[in-house]
Amino acid sequence: MAQLVINTRADLDSIKGTKQHTDFMNRLRGSMTRQQDVAEYPENYGEPGYDGPVVEPIWEEVEDLSLIQRFGFNKSDLL
């Protein structure tokens, strides 16, 4: 069976009870956080001619609910 393209909540609801629905819901749960670089970089860092110190990224996990909200869910729906 061909995979349905899921662009809306209606698309998702139309396949409820299928493996594709379960897989998509798991991916939505996984999208609730993302890694973000929170290091502070000097002015002009990464620009041509910058000759200051190299700054290593500092990765932090931050909550981002924008994708699940696009599909009409809130955080408690997916926990």
C-alpha positions in Angstrom: 0.0 0.0 0.0 1.3 3.5 -0.9 2.2 5.9 1.9 -0.3 8.8 2.2 1.2 12.2 2.3 0.2 13.8 5.6 -0.1 17.6 5.5 -3.0 18.2 7.8 -4.8 16.8 10.9 -7.6 15.5 8.6 -5.0 13.5 6.6 -3.7 12.1 9.9 -7.1 11.3 11.2 -8.0 9.5 8.0 -5.4 6.8 8.6 -6.1 6.3 12.4 -5.4 2.8 13.5 -2.7 2.1 10.8 1.0 1.6 11.2 1.6 4.8 9.3 -0.5 6.7 11.8 1.4 5.2 14.7 4.7 6.0 13.1 3.7 9.6 12.4 2.5 10.1 16.0 5.8 8.8 17.2 7.6 11.3 15.0 5.4 14.1 16.3 6.3 13.1 19.9 10.0 13.2 18.9 9.6 16.7 17.4 8.7 18.3 20.7 12.3 19.1 21.6 15.2 20.2 19.4 18.9 21.0 20.0 19.9 24.6 19.9 23.4 26.2 20.1 23.4 28.6 23.0 27.0 29.6 22.9 27.8 33.4 22.8 29.8 34.4 19.8 31.8 37.5 19.4 30.7 40.2 16.9 31.7 39.3 13.4 32.3 35.6 14.3 32.4 33.5 11.2 32.8 36.5 8.9 35.7 36.8 6.5 38.8 38.3 8.2 37.7 37.2 11.8 40.8 36.3 13.6 39.5 35.9 17.2 39.2 32.7 19.2 37.3 29.6 18.0 34.1 29.2 20.1 32.7 25.7 20.5 29.0 25.3 20.3 27.0 24.6 23.5 24.1 22.4 22.7 20.9 22.6 24.8 17.7 20.7 24.4 14.8 23.2 24.1 11.1 22.6 23.9 9.5 23.4 20.5 5.8 22.6 20.1 5.3 24.4 16.8 5.0 21.2 14.7 2.5 19.4 17.0 0.5 22.6 17.2 0.4 22.8 13.4 -1.4 19.4 13.6 -3.8 20.6 16.3 -2.2 18.9 19.3 -0.9 20.2 22.6 1.9 18.8 24.7 -0.5 16.8 27.0 -2.1 15.1 24.0 1.1 13.4 23.2 2.5 12.5 26.6 
